[in-house]
Amino acid sequence: MNKIITLFLFTTFFSSCATIFSGNKTDLKFNSQPQNAKVFVNGEVVCTTPCSVKVKNGPTFGKTRVQYRLENYKEKEITLNKGLNWVSVINLPNWIGWAIDIMSGAIIKYNQTTYDVELESKQTHIKIID
């Protein structure tokens, strides 16, 4: 009986490990050279560089597209990749913990948290030859 109680307490304590230890949002930092570029995540303006934004991790693997826009500079698009949050593996055979981590989005996290870009000027340089 003690083994069953211990097993129950162990699986309950370690359920939804990624949700408990990592949370379901990541603080992403965006920087640009020059500064003051508008940052768009999934088509919405989220901040102006340099800035930091909390972004929901899940619920799916894949890519998030981010655009940097600044007047007189070419738009720069980058891709934010996500992958498995290895903390969720602590759930082991506890299917309740896996389900909670999947529903909360904590099973997935961004692979990188700081993004630095250099924007290219739209101006063309014309060289006059005598």
CORGI-V622189 format. One record per pair of residues at least 12 apart in sequence whose C-alpha atoms are under 8 Angstrom apart, sorted by the first residue. I is the first residue (numbers start at 1). J is the second residue. Records with the same first field share a line. If there is no record, write none. Layout:
BEGIN
I: J / J
END
This chain:
BEGIN
11: 91 / 94
14: 90 / 91 / 97
15: 91 / 94 / 96 / 97 / 98 / 100
16: 88 / 91 / 96 / 97 / 98 / 99 / 100 / 101
17: 87 / 88 / 90 / 91 / 97 / 101
18: 85 / 86 / 87 / 88 / 101 / 106 / 107
19: 88 / 100 / 101 / 104 / 105 / 106 / 107
21: 87
22: 87 / 106
23: 106
24: 56 / 57 / 58 / 104 / 105 / 106 / 109
25: 54 / 55 / 56 / 57 / 106
26: 54 / 55 / 56 / 57 / 109 / 110 / 113
27: 52 / 53 / 54 / 55 / 113
28: 52 / 53 / 54 / 55 / 113 / 114 / 115
29: 50 / 51 / 52 / 53 / 113 / 114 / 115
30: 49 / 50 / 51 / 52 / 114 / 115 / 116
31: 49 / 50 / 51 / 114 / 115 / 116 / 117
32: 49 / 50 / 68 / 116 / 117 / 118 / 119
33: 116 / 117 / 118 / 119
34: 118 / 119
35: 49 / 50
36: 48 / 49 / 50 / 70
37: 49 / 68 / 69 / 70
38: 68 / 69 / 70
39: 66 / 67 / 68 / 69
40: 66 / 67 / 68
41: 64 / 65 / 66 / 67
42: 64 / 65 / 66
43: 66
56: 105
57: 82 / 105 / 106 / 108 / 109 / 110
58: 102 / 104 / 105 / 106 / 107 / 108 / 109
59: 102 / 103 / 104 / 105 / 106 / 107 / 108
60: 105 / 108
61: 82 / 83 / 84 / 108
62: 81 / 82 / 83
63: 79 / 80 / 81 / 82
64: 79 / 80 / 81
65: 77 / 78 / 79 / 80
66: 78 / 79 / 80
72: 121 / 122 / 123
73: 119 / 120 / 121 / 122 / 123
74: 119 / 120 / 121 / 122
75: 119
76: 117 / 119
80: 110 / 111 / 112
81: 110 / 111 / 112
82: 108 / 109 / 110 / 111
83: 108 / 109 / 110 / 111
84: 107 / 108 / 109
85: 106 / 107 / 108 / 109
86: 107
87: 107
88: 101 / 106 / 107
END
